[in-house]
Amino acid sequence: MTETISNIGWSIVFSLIGGLFGMILVLVSSALVPKLMDRLTPNIDEEKEIIRGNTAVAEYFGRIVGACIIGMSIVIAAAVLGGILAALH
């Protein structure tokens, strides 16, 4: 019985630490992906184009950045779940 309670306690600890670490990684990737897109497209200033009303650039930029953030979120969620499962044995 005490081993079960210990395992549940460790799974809570791992899920909290993994969740915090995951949130930090998603926030960092949300800040870095737009900068990466600016470096990959040196001849296009996305911010100026969006301000000028160029919807094609805005949609492309939004979709690429959104897809990268969703992809990172999926990977981080899998890592958090793996930590929880490892704590439960």
C-alpha positions in Angstrom: 0.0 0.0 0.0 2.8 2.4 0.9 4.5 1.7 -2.4 1.4 2.6 -4.3 1.1 5.9 -2.5 4.8 6.5 -3.1 4.4 5.9 -6.8 1.4 8.2 -7.0 3.4 10.9 -5.2 6.3 10.5 -7.6 4.0 10.6 -10.6 2.6 13.9 -9.3 6.0 15.3 -8.8 7.2 14.2 -12.3 4.1 15.5 -13.9 4.4 18.9 -12.3 8.1 19.2 -13.1 7.5 18.0 -16.7 4.6 20.3 -17.1 6.6 23.3 -16.0 9.5 22.4 -18.1 7.1 21.8 -21.1 5.5 25.2 -20.6 8.9 26.8 -20.6 9.9 25.0 -23.8 6.7 25.9 -25.6 7.1 29.6 -24.6 10.7 29.6 -25.8 9.8 27.9 -29.0 7.0 30.4 -29.5 9.5 33.2 -29.3 12.2 31.6 -31.4 10.1 30.2 -34.3 9.1 33.7 -35.7 12.8 34.8 -35.5 13.8 31.6 -37.4 11.2 32.3 -40.1 12.7 35.8 -40.5 16.2 34.3 -41.0 14.9 31.7 -43.5 13.2 34.4 -45.6 15.8 37.2 -45.7 14.2 39.0 -48.7 10.8 39.3 -47.1 10.0 41.4 -44.0 6.9 39.6 -42.7 6.0 42.3 -40.2 6.0 45.1 -42.8 4.0 42.9 -45.2 1.4 42.1 -42.6 1.1 45.8 -41.7 0.7 46.6 -45.4 -2.2 44.2 -45.5 -0.7 41.4 -47.4 -2.9 38.6 -46.3 -1.0 35.9 -48.2 2.1 36.5 -46.1 0.1 36.7 -42.9 -1.6 33.4 -43.6 1.6 31.7 -44.6 3.5 33.0 -41.6 0.7 32.2 -39.2 0.3 28.7 -40.5 4.0 27.9 -40.4 4.6 29.3 -36.9 1.4 27.7 -35.6 2.4 24.3 -37.1 5.8 24.5 -35.4 4.3 25.4 -32.0 1.7 22.6 -32.3 4.5 20.1 -33.2 6.6 21.2 -30.3 3.6 20.9 -28.0 2.9 17.3 -29.1 6.6 16.3 -28.5 6.6 18.0 -25.1 3.3 16.3 -24.1 4.7 12.9 -25.0 7.8 13.6 -22.9 5.6 14.6 -19.9 3.4 11.5 -20.3 6.6 9.4 -20.5 7.7 10.8 -17.2 4.4 10.0 -15.6 4.5 6.5 -16.9 8.1 6.0 -15.8 7.2 7.2 -12.3 4.3 4.7 -12.1 6.5 1.7 -13.2 
